[in-house]
């Protein structure tokens, strides 16, 4: 069995500049994630509309 313990986790006190560093990292990750999502969501719309492969294949066999 396990023995109960009364010790708690001690994370210490955050430093003075820690809040600015955390805010910088979070904002940087949000910008990168936003750019990634924007790239994914607009990449398929920018492609020129092409003729479907099945329609192109049936058109060439109908002529031959």
PyMOL Python script that loads the backbone (N, CA, C, O; Angstrom):
from pymol import cmd

cmd.read_pdbstr("""\
ATOM      1  N   UNK A   1       0.838  -1.177   0.000  1.00  0.00           N
ATOM      2  CA  UNK A   1       0.000   0.000   0.000  1.00  0.00           C
ATOM      3  C   UNK A   1       0.887   1.245   0.000  1.00  0.00           C
ATOM      4  O   UNK A   1       2.102   1.172   0.181  1.00  0.00           O
ATOM      5  N   UNK A   2       0.247   2.365  -0.205  1.00  0.00           N
ATOM      6  CA  UNK A   2       1.004   3.612  -0.194  1.00  0.00           C
ATOM      7  C   UNK A   2       0.844   4.304   1.149  1.00  0.00           C
ATOM      8  O   UNK A   2      -0.155   4.122   1.844  1.00  0.00           O
ATOM      9  N   UNK A   3       1.830   5.086   1.495  1.00  0.00           N
ATOM     10  CA  UNK A   3       1.742   5.834   2.749  1.00  0.00           C
ATOM     11  C   UNK A   3       1.335   7.263   2.444  1.00  0.00           C
ATOM     12  O   UNK A   3       1.848   7.853   1.494  1.00  0.00           O
ATOM     13  N   UNK A   4       0.440   7.830   3.211  1.00  0.00           N
ATOM     14  CA  UNK A   4       0.011   9.210   2.953  1.00  0.00           C
ATOM     15  C   UNK A   4       1.145  10.182   3.263  1.00  0.00           C
ATOM     16  O   UNK A   4       1.925   9.968   4.191  1.00  0.00           O
ATOM     17  N   UNK A   5       1.225  11.231   2.491  1.00  0.00           N
ATOM     18  CA  UNK A   5       2.253  12.243   2.711  1.00  0.00           C
ATOM     19  C   UNK A   5       1.599  13.604   2.876  1.00  0.00           C
ATOM     20  O   UNK A   5       0.547  13.871   2.295  1.00  0.00           O
ATOM     21  N   UNK A   6       2.209  14.441   3.650  1.00  0.00           N
ATOM     22  CA  UNK A   6       1.653  15.763   3.889  1.00  0.00           C
ATOM     23  C   UNK A   6       2.426  16.840   3.140  1.00  0.00           C
ATOM     24  O   UNK A   6       2.105  18.023   3.258  1.00  0.00           O
ATOM     25  N   UNK A   7       3.424  16.458   2.384  1.00  0.00           N
ATOM     26  CA  UNK A   7       4.214  17.443   1.646  1.00  0.00           C
ATOM     27  C   UNK A   7       3.421  17.945   0.441  1.00  0.00           C
ATOM     28  O   UNK A   7       2.722  17.180  -0.224  1.00  0.00           O
ATOM     29  N   UNK A   8       3.543  19.230   0.176  1.00  0.00           N
ATOM     30  CA  UNK A   8       2.897  19.811  -1.001  1.00  0.00           C
ATOM     31  C   UNK A   8       3.967  20.197  -2.002  1.00  0.00           C
ATOM     32  O   UNK A   8       5.140  20.328  -1.655  1.00  0.00           O
ATOM     33  N   UNK A   9       3.561  20.373  -3.221  1.00  0.00           N
ATOM     34  CA  UNK A   9       4.505  20.791  -4.250  1.00  0.00           C
ATOM     35  C   UNK A   9       4.896  22.239  -4.023  1.00  0.00           C
ATOM     36  O   UNK A   9       4.046  23.082  -3.737  1.00  0.00           O
ATOM     37  N   UNK A  10       6.175  22.523  -4.152  1.00  0.00           N
ATOM     38  CA  UNK A  10       6.654  23.881  -3.973  1.00  0.00           C
ATOM     39  C   UNK A  10       7.193  24.365  -5.322  1.00  0.00           C
ATOM     40  O   UNK A  10       8.287  23.980  -5.732  1.00  0.00           O
ATOM     41  N   UNK A  11       6.428  25.201  -5.999  1.00  0.00           N
ATOM     42  CA  UNK A  11       6.858  25.713  -7.294  1.00  0.00           C
ATOM     43  C   UNK A  11       7.697  26.978  -7.166  1.00  0.00           C
ATOM     44  O   UNK A  11       8.255  27.441  -8.162  1.00  0.00           O
ATOM     45  N   UNK A  12       7.798  27.531  -6.011  1.00  0.00           N
ATOM     46  CA  UNK A  12       8.562  28.741  -5.821  1.00  0.00           C
ATOM     47  C   UNK A  12       7.786  29.958  -6.292  1.00  0.00           C
ATOM     48  O   UNK A  12       6.663  29.842  -6.783  1.00  0.00           O
ATOM     49  N   UNK A  13       8.385  31.104  -6.142  1.00  0.00           N
ATOM     50  CA  UNK A  13       7.724  32.324  -6.590  1.00  0.00           C
ATOM     51  C   UNK A  13       8.265  32.698  -7.953  1.00  0.00           C
ATOM     52  O   UNK A  13       9.470  32.603  -8.184  1.00  0.00           O
ATOM     53  N   UNK A  14       7.399  33.123  -8.860  1.00  0.00           N
ATOM     54  CA  UNK A  14       7.879  33.506 -10.182  1.00  0.00           C
ATOM     55  C   UNK A  14       8.728  34.768 -10.104  1.00  0.00           C
ATOM     56  O   UNK A  14       8.498  35.625  -9.251  1.00  0.00           O
ATOM     57  N   UNK A  15       9.694  34.879 -10.983  1.00  0.00           N
ATOM     58  CA  UNK A  15      10.570  36.035 -11.000  1.00  0.00           C
ATOM     59  C   UNK A  15       9.859  37.277 -11.521  1.00  0.00           C
ATOM     60  O   UNK A  15       8.707  37.217 -11.949  1.00  0.00           O
ATOM     61  N   UNK A  16      10.561  38.398 -11.476  1.00  0.00           N
ATOM     62  CA  UNK A  16       9.953  39.658 -11.902  1.00  0.00           C
ATOM     63  C   UNK A  16       9.654  39.655 -13.401  1.00  0.00           C
ATOM     64  O   UNK A  16       8.566  40.064 -13.808  1.00  0.00           O
ATOM     65  N   UNK A  17      10.587  39.208 -14.218  1.00  0.00           N
ATOM     66  CA  UNK A  17      10.410  39.263 -15.669  1.00  0.00           C
ATOM     67  C   UNK A  17       9.703  38.063 -16.247  1.00  0.00           C
ATOM     68  O   UNK A  17       9.580  37.956 -17.468  1.00  0.00           O
ATOM     69  N   UNK A  18       9.244  37.175 -15.428  1.00  0.00           N
ATOM     70  CA  UNK A  18       8.637  35.938 -15.927  1.00  0.00           C
ATOM     71  C   UNK A  18       7.313  36.197 -16.638  1.00  0.00           C
ATOM     72  O   UNK A  18       7.007  35.532 -17.627  1.00  0.00           O
ATOM     73  N   UNK A  19       6.534  37.140 -16.157  1.00  0.00           N
ATOM     74  CA  UNK A  19       5.241  37.439 -16.780  1.00  0.00           C
ATOM     75  C   UNK A  19       5.402  37.967 -18.187  1.00  0.00           C
ATOM     76  O   UNK A  19       4.629  37.608 -19.075  1.00  0.00           O
ATOM     77  N   UNK A  20       6.393  38.816 -18.406  1.00  0.00           N
ATOM     78  CA  UNK A  20       6.631  39.351 -19.755  1.00  0.00           C
ATOM     79  C   UNK A  20       7.093  38.265 -20.697  1.00  0.00           C
ATOM     80  O   UNK A  20       6.694  38.245 -21.862  1.00  0.00           O
ATOM     81  N   UNK A  21       7.924  37.364 -20.216  1.00  0.00           N
ATOM     82  CA  UNK A  21       8.404  36.261 -21.057  1.00  0.00           C
ATOM     83  C   UNK A  21       7.249  35.339 -21.441  1.00  0.00           C
ATOM     84  O   UNK A  21       7.134  34.922 -22.594  1.00  0.00           O
ATOM     85  N   UNK A  22       6.405  35.028 -20.477  1.00  0.00           N
ATOM     86  CA  UNK A  22       5.256  34.169 -20.753  1.00  0.00           C
ATOM     87  C   UNK A  22       4.301  34.829 -21.748  1.00  0.00           C
ATOM     88  O   UNK A  22       3.794  34.171 -22.657  1.00  0.00           O
ATOM     89  N   UNK A  23       4.059  36.120 -21.574  1.00  0.00           N
ATOM     90  CA  UNK A  23       3.175  36.832 -22.497  1.00  0.00           C
ATOM     91  C   UNK A  23       3.769  36.867 -23.898  1.00  0.00           C
ATOM     92  O   UNK A  23       3.043  36.739 -24.884  1.00  0.00           O
ATOM     93  N   UNK A  24       5.070  37.039 -23.992  1.00  0.00           N
ATOM     94  CA  UNK A  24       5.732  37.053 -25.294  1.00  0.00           C
ATOM     95  C   UNK A  24       5.625  35.698 -25.984  1.00  0.00           C
ATOM     96  O   UNK A  24       5.331  35.630 -27.178  1.00  0.00           O
ATOM     97  N   UNK A  25       5.856  34.640 -25.253  1.00  0.00           N
ATOM     98  CA  UNK A  25       5.779  33.294 -25.836  1.00  0.00           C
ATOM     99  C   UNK A  25       4.359  32.979 -26.281  1.00  0.00           C
ATOM    100  O   UNK A  25       4.158  32.427 -27.363  1.00  0.00           O
ATOM    101  N   UNK A  26       3.382  33.318 -25.469  1.00  0.00           N
ATOM    102  CA  UNK A  26       1.988  33.037 -25.811  1.00  0.00           C
ATOM    103  C   UNK A  26       1.561  33.841 -27.031  1.00  0.00           C
ATOM    104  O   UNK A  26       0.889  33.310 -27.915  1.00  0.00           O
ATOM    105  N   UNK A  27       1.944  35.115 -27.091  1.00  0.00           N
ATOM    106  CA  UNK A  27       1.566  35.927 -28.256  1.00  0.00           C
ATOM    107  C   UNK A  27       2.280  35.453 -29.511  1.00  0.00           C
ATOM    108  O   UNK A  27       1.684  35.447 -30.588  1.00  0.00           O
ATOM    109  N   UNK A  28       3.528  35.059 -29.401  1.00  0.00           N
ATOM    110  CA  UNK A  28       4.256  34.535 -30.566  1.00  0.00           C
ATOM    111  C   UNK A  28       3.600  33.266 -31.088  1.00  0.00           C
ATOM    112  O   UNK A  28       3.415  33.111 -32.295  1.00  0.00           O
ATOM    113  N   UNK A  29       3.251  32.365 -30.189  1.00  0.00           N
ATOM    114  CA  UNK A  29       2.599  31.129 -30.620  1.00  0.00           C
ATOM    115  C   UNK A  29       1.228  31.398 -31.222  1.00  0.00           C
ATOM    116  O   UNK A  29       0.827  30.715 -32.164  1.00  0.00           O
ATOM    117  N   UNK A  30       0.506  32.373 -30.702  1.00  0.00           N
ATOM    118  CA  UNK A  30      -0.799  32.711 -31.263  1.00  0.00           C
ATOM    119  C   UNK A  30      -0.657  33.274 -32.670  1.00  0.00           C
ATOM    120  O   UNK A  30      -1.469  32.963 -33.541  1.00  0.00           O
ATOM    121  N   UNK A  31       0.356  34.096 -32.905  1.00  0.00           N
ATOM    122  CA  UNK A  31       0.582  34.654 -34.239  1.00  0.00           C
ATOM    123  C   UNK A  31       0.965  33.552 -35.219  1.00  0.00           C
ATOM    124  O   UNK A  31       0.450  33.510 -36.336  1.00  0.00           O
ATOM    125  N   UNK A  32       1.858  32.666 -34.811  1.00  0.00           N
ATOM    126  CA  UNK A  32       2.280  31.576 -35.695  1.00  0.00           C
ATOM    127  C   UNK A  32       1.106  30.649 -35.997  1.00  0.00           C
ATOM    128  O   UNK A  32       0.921  30.238 -37.142  1.00  0.00           O
ATOM    129  N   UNK A  33       0.321  30.321 -34.989  1.00  0.00           N
ATOM    130  CA  UNK A  33      -0.834  29.450 -35.204  1.00  0.00           C
ATOM    131  C   UNK A  33      -1.864  30.128 -36.099  1.00  0.00           C
ATOM    132  O   UNK A  33      -2.452  29.480 -36.965  1.00  0.00           O
ATOM    133  N   UNK A  34      -2.087  31.420 -35.900  1.00  0.00           N
ATOM    134  CA  UNK A  34      -3.024  32.149 -36.754  1.00  0.00           C
ATOM    135  C   UNK A  34      -2.571  32.195 -38.199  1.00  0.00           C
ATOM    136  O   UNK A  34      -3.389  32.046 -39.107  1.00  0.00           O
ATOM    137  N   UNK A  35      -1.280  32.397 -38.430  1.00  0.00           N
ATOM    138  CA  UNK A  35      -0.757  32.399 -39.794  1.00  0.00           C
ATOM    139  C   UNK A  35      -0.888  31.019 -40.428  1.00  0.00           C
ATOM    140  O   UNK A  35      -1.187  30.899 -41.616  1.00  0.00           O
ATOM    141  N   UNK A  36      -0.666  29.993 -39.641  1.00  0.00           N
ATOM    142  CA  UNK A  36      -0.784  28.626 -40.157  1.00  0.00           C
ATOM    143  C   UNK A  36      -2.223  28.305 -40.543  1.00  0.00           C
ATOM    144  O   UNK A  36      -2.467  27.723 -41.599  1.00  0.00           O
ATOM    145  N   UNK A  37      -3.163  28.677 -39.703  1.00  0.00           N
ATOM    146  CA  UNK A  37      -4.577  28.427 -39.991  1.00  0.00           C
ATOM    147  C   UNK A  37      -5.019  29.242 -41.205  1.00  0.00           C
ATOM    148  O   UNK A  37      -5.784  28.745 -42.032  1.00  0.00           O
ATOM    149  N   UNK A  38      -4.553  30.473 -41.323  1.00  0.00           N
ATOM    150  CA  UNK A  38      -4.909  31.300 -42.470  1.00  0.00           C
ATOM    151  C   UNK A  38      -4.347  30.708 -43.753  1.00  0.00           C
ATOM    152  O   UNK A  38      -5.011  30.737 -44.789  1.00  0.00           O
ATOM    153  N   UNK A  39      -3.148  30.180 -43.699  1.00  0.00           N
ATOM    154  CA  UNK A  39      -2.538  29.568 -44.886  1.00  0.00           C
ATOM    155  C   UNK A  39      -3.302  28.322 -45.301  1.00  0.00           C
ATOM    156  O   UNK A  39      -3.528  28.095 -46.489  1.00  0.00           O
ATOM    157  N   UNK A  40      -3.692  27.533 -44.350  1.00  0.00           N
ATOM    158  CA  UNK A  40      -4.427  26.305 -44.676  1.00  0.00           C
ATOM    159  C   UNK A  40      -5.812  26.635 -45.239  1.00  0.00           C
ATOM    160  O   UNK A  40      -6.254  26.012 -46.204  1.00  0.00           O
ATOM    161  N   UNK A  41      -6.480  27.591 -44.651  1.00  0.00           N
ATOM    162  CA  UNK A  41      -7.855  27.868 -45.057  1.00  0.00           C
ATOM    163  C   UNK A  41      -7.933  28.579 -46.402  1.00  0.00           C
ATOM    164  O   UNK A  41      -8.966  28.486 -47.065  1.00  0.00           O
ATOM    165  N   UNK A  42      -6.898  29.278 -46.834  1.00  0.00           N
ATOM    166  CA  UNK A  42      -6.964  30.002 -48.111  1.00  0.00           C
ATOM    167  C   UNK A  42      -6.187  29.320 -49.221  1.00  0.00           C
ATOM    168  O   UNK A  42      -6.289  29.758 -50.367  1.00  0.00           O
ATOM    169  N   UNK A  43      -5.424  28.285 -48.954  1.00  0.00           N
ATOM    170  CA  UNK A  43      -4.586  27.698 -49.994  1.00  0.00           C
ATOM    171  C   UNK A  43      -5.418  27.014 -51.079  1.00  0.00           C
ATOM    172  O   UNK A  43      -5.047  27.077 -52.251  1.00  0.00           O
ATOM    173  N   UNK A  44      -6.523  26.367 -50.729  1.00  0.00           N
ATOM    174  CA  UNK A  44      -7.302  25.670 -51.743  1.00  0.00           C
ATOM    175  C   UNK A  44      -8.160  26.636 -52.553  1.00  0.00           C
ATOM    176  O   UNK A  44      -8.567  26.281 -53.659  1.00  0.00           O
ATOM    177  N   UNK A  45      -8.449  27.806 -52.074  1.00  0.00           N
ATOM    178  CA  UNK A  45      -9.242  28.771 -52.823  1.00  0.00           C
ATOM    179  C   UNK A  45      -8.408  29.487 -53.875  1.00  0.00           C
ATOM    180  O   UNK A  45      -8.949  29.926 -54.890  1.00  0.00           O
ATOM    181  N   UNK A  46      -7.114  29.614 -53.658  1.00  0.00           N
ATOM    182  CA  UNK A  46      -6.268  30.362 -54.568  1.00  0.00           C
ATOM    183  C   UNK A  46      -5.887  29.544 -55.805  1.00  0.00           C
ATOM    184  O   UNK A  46      -5.437  30.112 -56.800  1.00  0.00           O
ATOM    185  N   UNK A  47      -6.057  28.241 -55.758  1.00  0.00           N
ATOM    186  CA  UNK A  47      -5.713  27.399 -56.891  1.00  0.00           C
ATOM    187  C   UNK A  47      -6.695  27.658 -58.032  1.00  0.00           C
ATOM    188  O   UNK A  47      -7.894  27.803 -57.797  1.00  0.00           O
ATOM    189  N   UNK A  48      -6.191  27.716 -59.268  1.00  0.00           N
ATOM    190  CA  UNK A  48      -7.103  27.951 -60.390  1.00  0.00           C
ATOM    191  C   UNK A  48      -8.039  26.757 -60.579  1.00  0.00           C
ATOM    192  O   UNK A  48      -7.619  25.607 -60.458  1.00  0.00           O
ATOM    193  N   UNK A  49      -9.287  27.034 -60.870  1.00  0.00           N
ATOM    194  CA  UNK A  49     -10.214  25.913 -61.053  1.00  0.00           C
ATOM    195  C   UNK A  49      -9.862  25.144 -62.321  1.00  0.00           C
ATOM    196  O   UNK A  49      -9.756  25.719 -63.404  1.00  0.00           O
ATOM    197  N   UNK A  50      -9.690  23.874 -62.171  1.00  0.00           N
ATOM    198  CA  UNK A  50      -9.324  23.028 -63.301  1.00  0.00           C
ATOM    199  C   UNK A  50     -10.471  22.121 -63.691  1.00  0.00           C
ATOM    200  O   UNK A  50     -11.449  21.958 -62.961  1.00  0.00           O
ATOM    201  N   UNK A  51     -10.318  21.536 -64.867  1.00  0.00           N
ATOM    202  CA  UNK A  51     -11.336  20.614 -65.327  1.00  0.00           C
ATOM    203  C   UNK A  51     -11.172  19.296 -64.584  1.00  0.00           C
ATOM    204  O   UNK A  51     -10.044  18.827 -64.429  1.00  0.00           O
ATOM    205  N   UNK A  52     -12.248  18.687 -64.122  1.00  0.00           N
ATOM    206  CA  UNK A  52     -12.121  17.409 -63.425  1.00  0.00           C
ATOM    207  C   UNK A  52     -11.494  16.350 -64.317  1.00  0.00           C
ATOM    208  O   UNK A  52     -11.690  16.354 -65.532  1.00  0.00           O
ATOM    209  N   UNK A  53     -10.755  15.461 -63.718  1.00  0.00           N
ATOM    210  CA  UNK A  53     -10.023  14.438 -64.481  1.00  0.00           C
ATOM    211  C   UNK A  53     -11.008  13.518 -65.194  1.00  0.00           C
ATOM    212  O   UNK A  53     -10.776  13.154 -66.347  1.00  0.00           O
ATOM    213  N   UNK A  54     -12.087  13.140 -64.547  1.00  0.00           N
ATOM    214  CA  UNK A  54     -13.043  12.222 -65.162  1.00  0.00           C
ATOM    215  C   UNK A  54     -13.700  12.864 -66.381  1.00  0.00           C
ATOM    216  O   UNK A  54     -13.906  12.181 -67.384  1.00  0.00           O
ATOM    217  N   UNK A  55     -14.034  14.147 -66.329  1.00  0.00           N
ATOM    218  CA  UNK A  55     -14.642  14.803 -67.450  1.00  0.00           C
ATOM    219  C   UNK A  55     -13.644  14.953 -68.591  1.00  0.00           C
ATOM    220  O   UNK A  55     -14.026  14.842 -69.756  1.00  0.00           O
ATOM    221  N   UNK A  56     -12.393  15.200 -68.286  1.00  0.00           N
ATOM    222  CA  UNK A  56     -11.370  15.328 -69.322  1.00  0.00           C
ATOM    223  C   UNK A  56     -11.130  13.983 -69.993  1.00  0.00           C
ATOM    224  O   UNK A  56     -10.951  13.921 -71.210  1.00  0.00           O
ATOM    225  N   UNK A  57     -11.124  12.913 -69.220  1.00  0.00           N
ATOM    226  CA  UNK A  57     -10.881  11.590 -69.801  1.00  0.00           C
ATOM    227  C   UNK A  57     -12.067  11.173 -70.683  1.00  0.00           C
ATOM    228  O   UNK A  57     -11.863  10.583 -71.743  1.00  0.00           O
ATOM    229  N   UNK A  58     -13.281  11.468 -70.265  1.00  0.00           N
ATOM    230  CA  UNK A  58     -14.418  11.080 -71.070  1.00  0.00           C
ATOM    231  C   UNK A  58     -14.513  11.923 -72.340  1.00  0.00           C
ATOM    232  O   UNK A  58     -15.011  11.447 -73.360  1.00  0.00           O
ATOM    233  N   UNK A  59     -14.045  13.155 -72.287  1.00  0.00           N
ATOM    234  CA  UNK A  59     -14.087  14.003 -73.485  1.00  0.00           C
ATOM    235  C   UNK A  59     -13.075  13.513 -74.519  1.00  0.00           C
ATOM    236  O   UNK A  59     -13.350  13.567 -75.718  1.00  0.00           O
ATOM    237  N   UNK A  60     -11.917  13.039 -74.080  1.00  0.00           N
ATOM    238  CA  UNK A  60     -10.917  12.576 -75.043  1.00  0.00           C
ATOM    239  C   UNK A  60     -11.328  11.231 -75.646  1.00  0.00           C
ATOM    240  O   UNK A  60     -11.037  10.985 -76.816  1.00  0.00           O
ATOM    241  N   UNK A  61     -11.984  10.366 -74.902  1.00  0.00           N
ATOM    242  CA  UNK A  61     -12.381   9.076 -75.455  1.00  0.00           C
ATOM    243  C   UNK A  61     -13.581   9.249 -76.390  1.00  0.00           C
ATOM    244  O   UNK A  61     -13.771   8.446 -77.304  1.00  0.00           O
ATOM    245  N   UNK A  62     -14.379  10.274 -76.173  1.00  0.00           N
ATOM    246  CA  UNK A  62     -15.535  10.489 -77.062  1.00  0.00           C
ATOM    247  C   UNK A  62     -15.078  10.974 -78.428  1.00  0.00           C
ATOM    248  O   UNK A  62     -15.741  10.698 -79.428  1.00  0.00           O
ATOM    249  N   UNK A  63     -13.966  11.688 -78.494  1.00  0.00           N
ATOM    250  CA  UNK A  63     -13.470  12.181 -79.777  1.00  0.00           C
ATOM    251  C   UNK A  63     -12.789  11.077 -80.573  1.00  0.00           C
ATOM    252  O   UNK A  63     -12.836  11.076 -81.803  1.00  0.00           O
ATOM    253  N   UNK A  64     -12.166  10.153 -79.887  1.00  0.00           N
ATOM    254  CA  UNK A  64     -11.323   9.157 -80.546  1.00  0.00           C
ATOM    255  C   UNK A  64     -12.113   8.132 -81.238  1.00  0.00           C
ATOM    256  O   UNK A  64     -11.547   7.221 -81.843  1.00  0.00           O
TER     257      UNK A  64
END
""", "prot")
cmd.dss("prot")
cmd.show_as("cartoon", "prot")
cmd.util.cbc("prot")
cmd.orient("prot")
